Amino acid sequence: HQYGVTVTVPHPHDDCIAIGDNLGKIELFYWKNNNTVPLKQWHHRPIGGIVFDEEGSQMVSGGGEATIVITQMQSGKLDFIPRVGEAGILGIEVSANFELFSLRLANNSITFVNARTQKLLSTIWGVSNNCGFQMSPHHNLLAINTTSGTIQL
């Protein structure tokens, strides 16, 4: 990829992966026919996170703009949750019911956003940018591995 891939995420049902890059572009790559389909571009900074809902009908993306973009995959319609933090988005996880987003931000924090009300619920500060995080969608549990080798739940 000529612009530098920042994130890749497999679609939950289709034979494709979403690819985000340093220019804020997102493409779907279908590996069976070696075809790439660009999606409507909104981001203008590097993509930090992409995640699909369980059905694959919605895709959530975020990047340096600190705005969540929700793409309806069938229609291409875009919805926005702006200003979700004070720094760019480095990673996104969603709950099973698609109501809670957890965002790893470039300012060493994780922010929780209610997708329906578009309200910021809480923020955890002092999380290393080198850590990984994963939400268990069915338990509404966030696991964070830290640089010291411990796991926080």
Buried (B, 14 or more C-beta within 10 A) or exposed (E): BEEEEBBEBEBEEEEBBBBBBBBBBBBBBBEEEEEEEEBEEBBEBBBBBBBBBEEBBBBBBBBBBBBBBBBEBEEEEBEEBEEBBEBBBBBBBBBBEBEBBBBBBBBBBBBBBEBEEBEBEEBBEEBEBEBEBEBEBEEEEBBBBEEEEEEEE
